[in-house]
Amino acid sequence: MKQQIKIIFAIKGYYSKMMFNDLNIEDWKQLDIDVNSLWIINERDKRGKHKNIYHGNFIPQIPNQLIRRFTKENDLVLDVFLGSGTSLYECESLNRKFIGLDINQNIIDYVSSQMANSQFGNFSIHNCDVTSETQTKTEIEKGLSFLEEENAKFILFHPPYMDIVKFTDNPNDLSKIGDLNTFVKTFVSVCKNTLQYLATNRYFAVIIGDVYKNGEVIPLSFYLMDAIKRNFKTKLKGIIVKNIEGNKGKLGQNGIWTYRAMNSDYYIFKHEYIFVFKKEF
Ligand SMILES: C[S@@+](CC[C@H](N)C(=O)[O-])C[C@H]1O[C@@H](n2cnc3c(N)ncnc32)[C@H](O)[C@@H]1O
């Protein structure tokens, strides 16, 4: 009996040491954490600061699920492509520290105005071109010192899907890149500039979709996943397929797109990917 109790405590101790979230696993049946590789989310969460004003934003449920699964309260989350601040508003309500970077000053100003009256002070957002090693180092280190942290516990990458939606006129904006090889190479350098700030054995996620160019599908998602595996010591922990519904760019136009596709030979993108990696270096 004594031996059994010892073993139970040893197992519990082992698991609590490796835990990277606050989920109460004993209550696992009640947890609304989706551990399946297919996420069908038909309604965007529009509560609080989430306004769906930015073409190319993601739905709040994506960062919400990932942040709750892979971080604990007060852990630091880094979003390398902040956009309209979706992940920041989730960190505010989930009480995670936050650093956000984006090359688009207009959207940084918008996010700052959204946060102006917030009680939440544990965030640091910066205009930063993440393709530049020196700028990225400067801005992330500013954030780390402000938040009194040594590194991030989770990183989100939601880059432009090549040049499908243009964000700024800055020549270093990834949405200016229409060539696949250049895009993949540039994305790898963004990972080099930022993954060094993620703690070892912690997780990062890439949210990305494929594109249609010159009459064929370019599986951009798979190219990026492959490039990460080739360039960084990581374990791929999940390939999640998420449905796309009510995209801001195509709102109310379902009929036209269906008609066009049926009149031709292609399929309409209705999904994107979330790749979850564990950093092992
Ligand atoms: C797909 S959006 C991210 C949307 C965000 N997840 C949201 O919910 O609003 C991609 C973002 O990457 C930014 N971006 C593009 N090139 C960049 C670069 N070189 N450095 C930093 N940000 C960049 C764009 O300005 C855009 O806001």
The ligand as an SDF file (V2000), in Angstrom:
LIG
                    3D

 27 29  0  0  0  0  0  0  0  0999 V2000
   -2.0460   38.0320  -41.0560 C   0  0  0  0  0  0  0  0  0  0  0  0
   -1.6880   39.5710  -40.3000 S   0  0  0  0  0  0  0  0  0  0  0  0
   -1.7590   39.2290  -38.5790 C   0  0  0  0  0  0  0  0  0  0  0  0
   -3.1530   39.4510  -38.0540 C   0  0  0  0  0  0  0  0  0  0  0  0
   -3.3220   39.2830  -36.5620 C   0  0  0  0  0  0  0  0  0  0  0  0
   -3.1530   37.9160  -36.1310 N   0  0  0  0  0  0  0  0  0  0  0  0
   -4.7160   39.7680  -36.1560 C   0  0  0  0  0  0  0  0  0  0  0  0
   -5.5040   38.9740  -35.6190 O   0  0  0  0  0  0  0  0  0  0  0  0
   -5.0380   40.9200  -36.4260 O   0  0  0  0  0  0  0  0  0  0  0  0
    0.0160   39.7450  -40.6530 C   0  0  0  0  0  0  0  0  0  0  0  0
    0.6730   40.9950  -40.0900 C   0  0  0  0  0  0  0  0  0  0  0  0
    2.0740   40.9090  -40.3890 O   0  0  0  0  0  0  0  0  0  0  0  0
    2.5690   42.2410  -40.4850 C   0  0  0  0  0  0  0  0  0  0  0  0
    3.8880   42.1790  -41.1430 N   0  0  0  0  0  0  0  0  0  0  0  0
    4.1760   41.9480  -42.4520 C   0  0  0  0  0  0  0  0  0  0  0  0
    5.5080   42.0020  -42.6580 N   0  0  0  0  0  0  0  0  0  0  0  0
    6.0810   42.2460  -41.4600 C   0  0  0  0  0  0  0  0  0  0  0  0
    7.4310   42.4200  -41.0350 C   0  0  0  0  0  0  0  0  0  0  0  0
    8.4680   42.3540  -41.8930 N   0  0  0  0  0  0  0  0  0  0  0  0
    7.6570   42.6710  -39.7170 N   0  0  0  0  0  0  0  0  0  0  0  0
    6.6290   42.7440  -38.8390 C   0  0  0  0  0  0  0  0  0  0  0  0
    5.3310   42.6200  -39.1920 N   0  0  0  0  0  0  0  0  0  0  0  0
    5.0580   42.3620  -40.4850 C   0  0  0  0  0  0  0  0  0  0  0  0
    1.4730   42.9660  -41.2510 C   0  0  0  0  0  0  0  0  0  0  0  0
    1.5450   44.3590  -41.0600 O   0  0  0  0  0  0  0  0  0  0  0  0
    0.2000   42.3230  -40.6660 C   0  0  0  0  0  0  0  0  0  0  0  0
   -0.3310   43.1280  -39.6450 O   0  0  0  0  0  0  0  0  0  0  0  0
  1  2  1  0
  2  3  1  0
  2 10  1  0
  3  4  1  0
  4  5  1  0
  5  6  1  0
  5  7  1  0
  7  8  2  0
  7  9  1  0
 10 11  1  0
 11 12  1  0
 11 26  1  0
 12 13  1  0
 13 14  1  0
 13 24  1  0
 14 15  1  0
 14 23  1  0
 15 16  2  0
 16 17  1  0
 17 18  1  0
 17 23  2  0
 18 19  1  0
 18 20  2  0
 20 21  1  0
 21 22  2  0
 22 23  1  0
 24 25  1  0
 24 26  1  0
 26 27  1  0
M  CHG  2   2   1   9  -1
M  END
$$$$
